[in-house]
Amino acid sequence: MNYYVDETFSQKDFTKETINEAEYENCIFINCDFNSTDLSNMKFINCEFIESNLSNVKLNDTSFQKVTFNACKQIGFNLENSNQFGLRVSFNKCILNDSSFYNLKLKRTTFKNCSLQFVDFTDTDLSNSLFDNCNFDHAIFYNTNLRQVDLRSSNNFIINTTENQLKGAKIAKENLIGLVQHLGIKVEE
């Protein structure tokens, strides 16, 4: 396996160039296109992806340890297939629509200014996470641990309070409708 440390990859099109199975540590990927690329079995440690396209990548047993995604397009980003050992990620200004975080432990994860439409959070531990200005339109929450999460500036979520753990969650009063919709209650202004 190849090993890269402290390298910057800029404007690489991995849909046309082959990316070999490797371990990347303290690397930065700027404006790279990974669309539908197979990243299986690769390791990314203390890496940052900036303005890159990671839509529909294959992540079978891929390791993400202390990885930050900034302004990335990640449609169909199925992190559920990744290696969960040491999994620690954060997202800022990312489009994560149609992605899956099924059955992951993502405690204390930060999502800022992200589109999380149609994302599956079933059986996910998101306790103590921050969702700052995120759009959850049609996101799925089932048996999700949302204890102590901060959802105050996020919107469009519908979370069944009997099927999810919400103790200590912070939610803006204008978004409380998303917590009672399953009860058939009509909230009017």
C-alpha positions in Angstrom: 0.0 0.0 0.0 1.3 3.5 -0.9 1.7 6.1 1.9 1.3 9.9 1.4 2.0 12.4 4.2 1.7 16.2 4.2 0.8 16.4 0.5 -1.6 18.6 -1.3 -3.6 17.3 -4.3 -5.2 20.1 -6.3 -7.6 19.9 -9.2 -7.1 16.2 -9.7 -9.7 14.4 -11.7 -9.8 10.9 -10.3 -12.6 9.9 -12.6 -9.9 9.9 -15.3 -6.7 9.3 -13.3 -6.3 6.1 -11.3 -6.2 6.5 -7.5 -4.4 3.6 -6.0 -5.2 2.1 -2.7 -3.2 4.1 -0.2 -3.0 5.7 3.2 -3.1 9.5 3.4 -2.0 11.4 6.5 -2.2 15.2 6.9 -3.1 15.6 3.2 -5.3 18.2 1.6 -7.5 17.6 -1.5 -8.6 20.8 -3.2 -11.1 20.9 -6.0 -10.7 17.2 -6.8 -13.2 15.1 -8.6 -13.8 11.6 -7.0 -17.3 11.1 -8.5 -18.1 7.4 -8.4 -14.5 6.5 -7.6 -13.7 3.4 -5.6 -12.0 4.6 -2.3 -12.5 1.2 -0.6 -9.9 0.1 1.9 -8.1 3.5 1.8 -7.2 5.5 5.0 -7.5 9.2 5.4 -6.0 10.5 8.7 -6.1 14.2 9.6 -7.0 15.1 6.0 -9.1 17.9 4.6 -11.3 17.8 1.4 -12.0 21.3 0.0 -14.5 22.0 -2.8 -14.2 18.4 -4.0 -16.8 16.1 -5.5 -17.2 12.9 -3.6 -20.6 11.9 -4.9 -21.4 8.2 -5.2 -17.9 7.1 -4.1 -17.5 3.6 -2.9 -16.4 3.5 0.8 -16.2 -0.2 1.7 -13.9 -0.3 4.7 -12.5 3.2 4.1 -11.1 4.9 7.2 -11.8 8.6 7.9 -10.0 9.6 11.1 -10.2 13.4 11.9 -11.3 14.3 8.4 -12.9 17.6 7.5 -15.0 18.2 4.4 -15.4 21.9 3.4 -17.8 23.0 0.5 -17.9 19.4 -0.9 -20.5 17.8 -3.0 -21.2 14.4 -1.5 -24.5 13.2 -2.9 -24.9 9.5 -2.2 -22.1 9.5 0.3 -22.7 6.2 2.1 -20.5 6.5 5.1 -22.3 3.4 6.6 -20.0 1.2 4.6 -16.8 2.8 5.9 -14.5 1.4 8.6 -15.9 2.7 11.9 -12.7 2.3 13.9 -11.6 5.9 14.9 -14.3 7.4 12.6 -14.3 11.2 13.2 -15.5 13.6 10.5 -16.9 17.1 10.2 -18.8 18.8 7.4 -19.0 22.5 6.5 -21.1 23.8 3.5 -21.5 20.3 2.1 -24.2 18.9 0.0 -24.9 15.4 1.5 -28.3 14.7 -0.1 -29.3 11.0 -0.5 -26.5 9.9 1.8 -26.5 7.3 4.6 -25.1 7.4 8.1 -27.0 4.2 9.1 -25.8 2.6 12.3 -22.8 4.9 12.8 -21.4 6.3 16.0 -21.0 10.0 15.2 -20.9 11.6 18.6 -19.8 15.2 18.7 -19.9 15.6 14.9 -20.3 19.1 13.4 -22.5 19.8 10.4 -22.5 23.5 9.5 -24.5 25.0 6.6 -25.1 21.5 5.1 -27.9 20.2 2.9 -29.0 16.8 4.4 -32.0 16.1 2.3 -33.2 12.5 2.1 -30.3 11.5 4.4 -30.7 8.3 6.5 -29.8 8.6 10.2 -31.4 5.3 11.2 -29.8 3.8 14.3 -27.1 6.5 14.3 -25.6 7.9 17.5 -25.4 11.7 16.9 -25.4 12.7 20.6 -23.7 16.0 21.4 -23.5 16.9 17.7 -24.0 20.4 16.2 -26.2 20.9 13.3 -25.8 24.6 12.5 -28.0 25.9 9.7 -28.7 22.6 8.1 -31.6 21.5 5.9 -33.1 18.2 6.8 -35.9 18.0 4.2 -37.1 14.4 4.1 -34.2 13.1 6.3 -35.0 9.8 8.1 -34.6 9.6 11.9 -35.5 6.2 13.4 -34.0 4.9 16.6 -31.5 7.8 16.4 -29.7 9.1 19.5 -30.1 12.9 19.4 -29.4 13.5 23.0 -27.8 16.9 23.6 -27.8 17.8 19.9 -28.0 21.4 18.8 -30.7 21.8 16.1 -31.6 25.4 16.9 -30.6 27.0 13.6 -31.6 24.0 11.4 -34.9 23.4 9.7 -37.2 21.0 7.8 -36.8 18.1 10.1 -39.5 15.7 11.2 -38.5 13.7 14.2 -40.8 11.2 15.9 -40.3 11.8 19.7 -41.3 8.2 20.5 -38.9 6.6 18.1 -35.8 8.7 18.8 -33.9 9.8 21.9 -34.0 13.6 22.3 -33.3 14.3 25.9 -31.4 17.6 26.3 -31.7 18.5 22.5 -31.7 22.2 21.7 -34.4 23.1 19.2 -35.8 26.5 18.2 -39.4 27.0 19.1 -40.4 27.7 15.5 -39.2 24.2 14.6 -41.2 22.4 17.3 -43.8 21.5 14.7 -41.2 18.9 13.4 -41.5 17.1 16.7 -45.3 16.9 16.9 -46.2 16.3 13.3 -46.3 12.5 13.9 -49.0 13.1 16.5 -51.4 14.6 13.9 -51.3 18.0 15.7 -51.9 21.1 13.6 -49.8 24.0 14.8 -51.2 27.4 13.6 -49.8 30.8 13.9 
